[in-house]
Amino acid sequence: MKKSIFFFTIILFTLTVQAQKSKIVGSWLMTKVETAEGVQEPYFITNFKDDGSMEVMGIPVGTWKYDEGSKSIVMNSKMDKDFNGPAKIEKLTKTNLVVTRDGVKMYYDRVDRKEIETNNLKLPVEGVWHGKNENGGEVFLKFTAPDSLLVLSTGDGSIDRAHSRWLYYPKDKSMIIMGFSRLLRGKCNVDISGDKLSMDFGNNKQLSFTKEPEIKVERLTYKEDEFPEESPDESKLPWIEGGTDRLITVLEPVKELKFRRGVWLPDVGVFLYTTLVSKIKVNPDDMSVVYTNLSIDNGDTMQYSQNVKGELQNSYNNFFPFEDIYLYRVTGKEKIKVPAGEFDCTVVEGIDGDAKVKLWMIDQMPGVYAKIIRDEPDPFGDINYIVKELTSVEKRK
């Protein structure tokens, strides 16, 4: 009889442990943390898997098990000591979990993957959105169904990328953004009207974004061995006739050229633009032309280079102010439209070191390019793709 009671007790204990474990298995959203210093709302998802493994924001971090004796979730992680040790269960229902550990109280809500996907699809947010951060830097958001979010922001000459996840609640039109972005994290009220997205996080933090159209870039895929072995026919270039005399005549009335320089960001599929200015100084007496090149970014102006043609400098450079190209081919004529207007151009493809370049040389304006593409791999094998387009020509008064 005693043996039967013992086995019954073991079975009952096992069933109890399994029942409690089954309540814990699943995905839980941490909504609040109470500490001695105050209350925080970290918002990240912990997944307690049935096989005893544990994930945080989709990243495996260790293992877990339910301890009936201490009524605790015991976690073990080699990745992060914060996930080690028992967390005593204060409350466990089908939808809520509250645990305490080391004087810290943590609140969780159960989340369902299918419900997340269904709710997120009700918000037409998929795509790329562009806005500004509090310091005037550029911010790009790329929402991808069902719940992936890439936050890309610029500042101090650097680009920060943060991968996040998001949940949409249709009832109150709110969104929770989870992840490691310093700019975008927490709960906000969200509204989409046409191509405008607004996010209100409270505490006077409101962010606005505009939807970016899909952009297709013209990759330069030709190879060096495709070029003819014989020397290029210079007579096809538009700036040969008249030489330096014509260059000086055309540029003497020009005060400055303004361009926009776009760096392709492949992970969000948009260009990040800065403004470039070339100030022109022509001296007919010594037959010289000087380009002083400035970059303007967030109101800061900096000189980054200077191009000079005169005497022995660039005397035989038919592509001035661009560097001379040792290997090129003229592909034809094209009327091209850029922000500065529409121009008849001669189109040239070339090899410049490790880069491929494509130039639109304005036929009637020696020394002025309507557009330049530079396409080269960076040391890490990523795309280094830059487009430079003429935005204005300012004449001297």
URBELPE-V404669 format. One record per residue. N is the residue number from 1. BURIAL is I if it has 9 or more other C-alpha atoms within 8 Angstrom, else O. Layout:
BEGIN
n={N	N}
burial={BURIAL	BURIAL}
END
This chain:
BEGIN
n={1	2	3	4	5	6	7	8	9	10	11	12	13	14	15	16	17	18	19	20	21	22	23	24	25	26	27	28	29	30	31	32	33	34	35	36	37	38	39	40	41	42	43	44	45	46	47	48	49	50	51	52	53	54	55	56	57	58	59	60	61	62	63	64	65	66	67	68	69	70	71	72	73	74	75	76	77	78	79	80	81	82	83	84	85	86	87	88	89	90	91	92	93	94	95	96	97	98	99	100	101	102	103	104	105	106	107	108	109	110	111	112	113	114	115	116	117	118	119	120	121	122	123	124	125	126	127	128	129	130	131	132	133	134	135	136	137	138	139	140	141	142	143	144	145	146	147	148	149	150	151	152	153	154	155	156	157	158	159	160	161	162	163	164	165	166	167	168	169	170	171	172	173	174	175	176	177	178	179	180	181	182	183	184	185	186	187	188	189	190	191	192	193	194	195	196	197	198	199	200	201	202	203	204	205	206	207	208	209	210	211	212	213	214	215	216	217	218	219	220	221	222	223	224	225	226	227	228	229	230	231	232	233	234	235	236	237	238	239	240	241	242	243	244	245	246	247	248	249	250	251	252	253	254	255	256	257	258	259	260	261	262	263	264	265	266	267	268	269	270	271	272	273	274	275	276	277	278	279	280	281	282	283	284	285	286	287	288	289	290	291	292	293	294	295	296	297	298	299	300	301	302	303	304	305	306	307	308	309	310	311	312	313	314	315	316	317	318	319	320	321	322	323	324	325	326	327	328	329	330	331	332	333	334	335	336	337	338	339	340	341	342	343	344	345	346	347	348	349	350	351	352	353	354	355	356	357	358	359	360	361	362	363	364	365	366	367	368	369	370	371	372	373	374	375	376	377	378	379	380	381	382	383	384	385	386	387	388	389	390	391	392	393	394	395	396	397}
burial={O	O	O	O	O	O	O	O	O	O	O	O	O	O	O	O	I	O	O	I	I	O	I	O	I	I	I	I	I	I	I	I	I	I	I	O	O	O	O	O	I	I	I	I	I	I	I	I	I	O	O	I	I	I	I	I	I	O	O	O	I	I	I	I	I	I	I	O	O	O	I	I	I	I	I	I	I	O	O	O	O	O	I	I	O	I	I	I	I	O	O	I	O	O	O	I	I	I	I	I	I	O	O	I	I	I	I	I	I	I	I	O	O	O	O	I	I	O	I	I	I	O	O	O	O	O	I	I	I	I	I	I	I	O	O	O	I	I	I	I	I	I	I	I	I	O	I	I	I	I	I	I	I	I	I	O	O	O	O	O	I	I	I	I	I	I	I	I	I	I	O	O	I	I	I	I	I	I	I	O	I	O	O	O	I	I	I	I	I	I	O	I	O	O	O	I	I	I	I	I	I	O	O	O	O	I	I	I	I	I	I	I	O	O	O	O	O	O	O	O	O	O	O	O	O	O	I	O	O	O	O	O	O	O	O	O	I	I	I	I	O	O	O	O	O	I	I	I	O	I	I	I	O	I	I	I	I	I	I	I	I	I	I	I	I	O	O	I	I	I	O	I	O	I	I	I	I	I	I	I	I	I	I	O	O	O	I	I	I	I	I	I	I	I	I	I	O	O	O	O	O	O	O	O	O	O	I	I	I	I	O	O	O	I	O	O	O	O	I	I	I	O	O	O	I	O	I	I	I	I	O	O	O	O	O	I	O	I	O	I	O	O	I	I	I	I	I	I	I	I	I	I	O	O	I	I	I	I	I	I	I	I	I	O	I	I	I	O	I	I	I	I	I	I	I	I	I	O	O	O	O	O	I	I	I	I	I	I	I	I	I	I	I	O	O	O	O}
END
